[in-house]
Amino acid sequence: MRIRRAIGRAWLSAFGWTADGVPPSEPRYVLIAAPHTTNWDLPFTLAVCWSHNVDMRWMGKHTLFRGPMGVFFRALGGVAVVRNKGRNTVQQMADRFAETDRLVMILATEGTRSKVPYWKSGFYHIAAAADVPIITGYLDYAEKRGGFGPPIHTTGDLVADMDQIRAYYTGISGKYPENFGLIRVKEEVSEEEMAEIKAAREARRARR
C-alpha cells in the first residue's frame, strides 16, 4: 500500500493535481466514477484512490481473468463477474460484499466516454441489495482535483436519492464537459423518451 500511495501522489503531483479531503470511513461502499469523458479518467482515478490508501475494486467479465492477463487485472483490482442470463450481476456483487468486511467497488455509471442519455443503474441496485452506501467519487479537470463526496444511503425512493447525487455533481467538470450527459438512471426516463432514444440508436446503426 505504501508503494501505491507513493505512486498515486507522484502521478497527481506531476500533473498539478490534488486529492481532496479525507476518504470515506465506511469499510464497504459503492464508489461512483464520474464524470467519465476520457481514457485519462482511469489513471487519475487510480492515483486519487491510491494516494488515499483506498483499495478499490472494479468489475470485469470473467473471461478477462483467464491466463497471465488475469493476474495483471486482479493486481489492478479487477473482480470477475459472470455475465449471462443465469447469473444476476447485482446479486453477484451483493454476495461479494456479504463475504468481506472491507470492499470498495467502483463503477463508471455512464458506461462509456461518450455522452449518454442516462446512467446505468447497477450501482444503485448493488448498493441497495448489499445495504452499503454510495460514495460520489469525482474528477474535476477544471480545478485539477479529485476526491470523494459524503455517503448516500439508498432509501427506496430512487428519485430522491438521485437528487442528492445530481446536487453533488453540480459544477464538477470532466475533461470534455460536452460528453457529460444528464445525471439520471434508466428508471427515470419516460416510456416516450425511451422509445425516441431506441429509435435514434437504430438509425445510427443503420447508417454504419
matplotlib code that plots the C-alpha trace (Angstrom):
import matplotlib.pyplot as plt

x = [0.0, 2.9, 4.2, 0.8, 0.3, 3.7, 2.9, -0.6, 0.9, 3.7, 1.2, -1.0, 1.9, 3.4, 0.1, -0.5, -3.5, -4.6, -6.5, -9.3, -10.3, -10.4, -11.5, -14.8, -14.6, -17.0, -15.2, -17.7, -19.3, -20.1, -18.0, -19.3, -16.7, -17.9, -17.7, -16.3, -15.3, -11.8, -9.4, -7.4, -10.0, -8.6, -5.1, -6.3, -8.9, -6.3, -3.9, -6.6, -7.6, -4.0, -3.0, -5.7, -4.9, -8.3, -8.0, -10.7, -12.1, -13.8, -16.0, -14.9, -16.2, -14.9, -13.2, -10.8, -9.2, -8.1, -4.4, -1.5, -3.5, -5.9, -3.1, -2.5, -6.1, -6.6, -3.5, -5.2, -8.3, -10.4, -13.2, -14.5, -18.3, -20.2, -22.5, -25.2, -29.0, -28.5, -26.2, -27.6, -24.7, -26.3, -26.7, -23.2, -21.8, -24.2, -22.8, -19.3, -20.0, -21.5, -18.4, -16.0, -15.6, -13.9, -14.8, -14.8, -16.5, -16.0, -18.4, -18.3, -22.0, -22.1, -20.6, -18.8, -16.7, -19.4, -22.4, -25.3, -29.0, -28.9, -26.6, -26.6, -28.4, -26.4, -24.5, -27.8, -29.2, -25.9, -25.7, -29.4, -29.0, -25.8, -27.1, -23.9, -23.7, -23.0, -20.0, -19.8, -16.3, -15.3, -12.6, -12.8, -10.5, -11.2, -9.9, -7.4, -8.7, -10.3, -11.9, -14.9, -18.3, -20.4, -22.1, -25.6, -27.7, -30.4, -33.9, -36.0, -37.0, -34.8, -35.6, -34.9, -31.7, -30.7, -31.5, -28.7, -26.3, -27.3, -26.8, -23.3, -22.0, -23.2, -20.2, -17.8, -16.3, -14.9, -12.1, -14.6, -17.7, -19.8, -19.6, -21.1, -24.8, -27.8, -27.4, -30.3, -30.8, -32.9, -35.8, -36.2, -36.7, -40.3, -41.6, -42.0, -38.4, -37.1, -38.8, -37.1, -33.7, -34.1, -35.2, -32.2, -29.9, -31.4, -31.0, -27.3, -26.7, -28.4, -26.1, -23.0]
y = [0.0, 2.4, 1.9, 2.5, 5.6, 7.0, 6.2, 7.9, 11.1, 11.2, 11.0, 13.7, 16.0, 15.5, 16.8, 19.5, 17.7, 17.4, 14.7, 16.4, 15.8, 12.6, 9.2, 7.7, 6.0, 3.3, 0.0, -1.1, 1.1, 1.5, 4.3, 6.3, 7.3, 10.4, 12.3, 9.8, 11.6, 10.4, 7.5, 9.7, 9.1, 5.7, 6.7, 9.7, 7.7, 5.1, 7.9, 9.6, 6.3, 5.1, 8.4, 8.0, 4.3, 3.3, -0.2, 0.0, -2.9, -2.9, -5.4, -7.2, -10.0, -13.3, -14.1, -11.2, -13.0, -16.1, -16.8, -14.4, -11.3, -12.4, -11.9, -8.4, -7.4, -8.8, -6.8, -3.7, -4.5, -6.5, -8.7, -11.4, -11.3, -14.0, -12.1, -14.3, -14.7, -17.3, -15.1, -11.8, -9.3, -7.2, -10.3, -11.5, -8.1, -8.1, -11.6, -10.3, -7.5, -10.0, -12.2, -9.5, -6.8, -4.4, -3.7, -0.6, -1.3, 1.4, 1.8, 4.1, 4.8, 6.3, 3.1, 4.9, 8.1, 9.4, 11.4, 9.1, 9.8, 8.1, 6.3, 2.6, 2.0, -1.1, 1.0, 1.9, -1.6, -3.1, -0.6, -1.3, -5.1, -5.1, -2.5, -0.3, 3.4, 5.1, 7.4, 10.1, 9.9, 12.7, 14.1, 17.8, 18.7, 22.4, 22.5, 19.6, 17.8, 14.5, 13.1, 11.6, 13.0, 12.1, 8.7, 8.5, 5.7, 4.3, 4.8, 3.1, 6.5, 6.3, 9.8, 11.4, 9.5, 10.5, 14.2, 14.0, 12.6, 15.3, 18.0, 16.8, 16.8, 20.3, 22.4, 19.4, 19.4, 16.4, 16.7, 17.0, 18.6, 18.3, 14.5, 14.5, 13.9, 14.1, 12.6, 10.2, 6.4, 4.5, 4.1, 7.9, 8.1, 8.2, 5.5, 8.1, 9.4, 5.8, 5.0, 8.0, 7.0, 3.5, 4.8, 7.1, 4.3, 2.1, 4.9, 5.3, 1.6, 1.6, 4.4, 2.4]
z = [0.0, 0.7, -2.8, -4.3, -2.2, -3.3, -7.0, -6.7, -5.1, -7.6, -10.5, -9.2, -8.4, -11.9, -13.4, -10.9, -9.3, -5.7, -3.9, -1.9, 1.7, 3.6, 2.2, 3.5, 6.9, 5.8, 5.1, 2.4, -0.3, -4.0, -5.5, -8.5, -11.0, -12.7, -14.9, -17.4, -20.6, -21.4, -21.1, -18.7, -16.1, -15.2, -14.2, -12.4, -10.5, -9.6, -8.4, -6.2, -4.7, -4.1, -2.7, -0.1, 0.5, -0.9, -2.3, -4.9, -7.0, -10.4, -12.2, -15.3, -17.5, -16.2, -19.5, -18.9, -16.0, -17.8, -18.3, -17.5, -18.1, -15.3, -12.8, -14.1, -14.0, -10.4, -9.3, -10.6, -8.5, -11.0, -9.8, -12.2, -12.9, -14.9, -17.2, -18.6, -18.1, -15.4, -13.2, -11.9, -11.7, -8.9, -6.8, -7.5, -6.2, -3.2, -2.4, -2.7, -0.2, 2.2, 2.1, 3.2, 5.9, 3.5, -0.1, -2.3, -5.6, -8.2, -11.2, -14.2, -14.2, -17.7, -19.1, -21.9, -22.6, -25.0, -24.0, -22.9, -22.3, -18.9, -16.4, -15.8, -12.6, -11.5, -8.9, -7.2, -7.1, -5.9, -3.0, -2.1, -2.3, -0.3, 2.2, 1.7, 1.0, -2.3, -2.4, -5.1, -6.4, -8.8, -11.1, -11.7, -14.6, -14.4, -10.9, -11.2, -8.2, -7.4, -4.3, -2.5, -1.5, 1.6, 1.8, 0.3, 1.7, -0.6, 0.8, -1.8, -3.2, -6.3, -7.5, -4.1, -3.8, -7.3, -6.5, -3.9, -6.4, -9.0, -6.5, -5.6, -9.2, -10.0, -11.0, -11.5, -14.9, -16.8, -19.3, -22.1, -20.4, -23.6, -23.2, -19.7, -20.1, -17.8, -14.4, -14.3, -14.4, -16.9, -14.5, -14.5, -18.3, -19.6, -22.0, -24.7, -24.4, -24.2, -27.4, -29.0, -27.7, -29.1, -32.5, -32.6, -31.8, -34.5, -37.0, -36.1, -36.6, -40.0, -41.1, -40.3]

ax = plt.figure().add_subplot(projection="3d")
ax.plot(x, y, z, "-o")
ax.set_aspect("equal")
plt.show()
